[in-house]
Amino acid sequence: MEENKVTNEEIMELTNELTLRKHRFTQEDVATFFHNVSLRDYLGLNTVRKISKENSIYEGKTYLKELAERMQISIHQTSRMVQDLTRRGFLIWSHDGDGSDGTYVLLSEEGARKLDEQKNALEQFYGTVIRKFGKENMIELLHLMKQLDTVVSGEIESIEEGVYDEENQSELSEGSSTEE
């Protein structure tokens, strides 16, 4: 495939631009709209709400294992986040029986209120952004971002499994021989 041939110089230009855009979007632009809760808190509370609505048979309970899977973070990270949100009164953390069947969280009234406040602020801002950028453009951008995320996740897994170095070295060798 001709379109996948990229020089090392092009790789660095694209990498630097991607890194800059990702940093600006996550650190500067988005942080402006999170006043009462952090981005992590918002994502956690929103995920709890989504799961509790989807699983009505669990009476609004969101089990930590499912929360961790949905947020794509470890159980340890999920537990720390839930402890913090519980301490601040945004979640109610409990367990079934003796706890061996898993622990779960419920969104508290205060957590629902904070989540709604944050959602309103984001909806107002991003509503304008989406109207200006275009709904179809946004859908395409999100689709491409998901594809990129899949590739990045696969590469990270390769690094963690130790197979990345061998594959990457052969690709770099092939790529450097095509550069002029």
Stockholm file with secondary structure:
# STOCKHOLM 1.0

chainA/1-180         MEENKVTNEEIMELTNELTLRKHRFTQEDVATFFHNVSLRDYLGLNTVRKISKENSIYEGKTYLKELAERMQISIHQTSRMVQDLTRRGFLIWSHDGDGSDGTYVLLSEEGARKLDEQKNALEQFYGTVIRKFGKENMIELLHLMKQLDTVVSGEIESIEEGVYDEENQSELSEGSSTEE
#=GR chainA/1-180 SS CGGGCCCHHHHHHHHHHHHHHHHIIIIIIGGGGCSSSCHHHHHHHHHHHHHHHHCGGGTTCEEHHHHHHHHTCCHHHHHHHHHHHHHTTSEEEEESTTTTTCEEEEECHHHHHHHHHHHHHHHHHHHHHHHHHCHHHHHHHHHHHHHHHHHHHHHHHHHHHTCHHHHHHHHHHHHHHHCC
#=GC SS_cons         CGGGCCCHHHHHHHHHHHHHHHHIIIIIIGGGGCSSSCHHHHHHHHHHHHHHHHCGGGTTCEEHHHHHHHHTCCHHHHHHHHHHHHHTTSEEEEESTTTTTCEEEEECHHHHHHHHHHHHHHHHHHHHHHHHHCHHHHHHHHHHHHHHHHHHHHHHHHHHHTCHHHHHHHHHHHHHHHCC
//
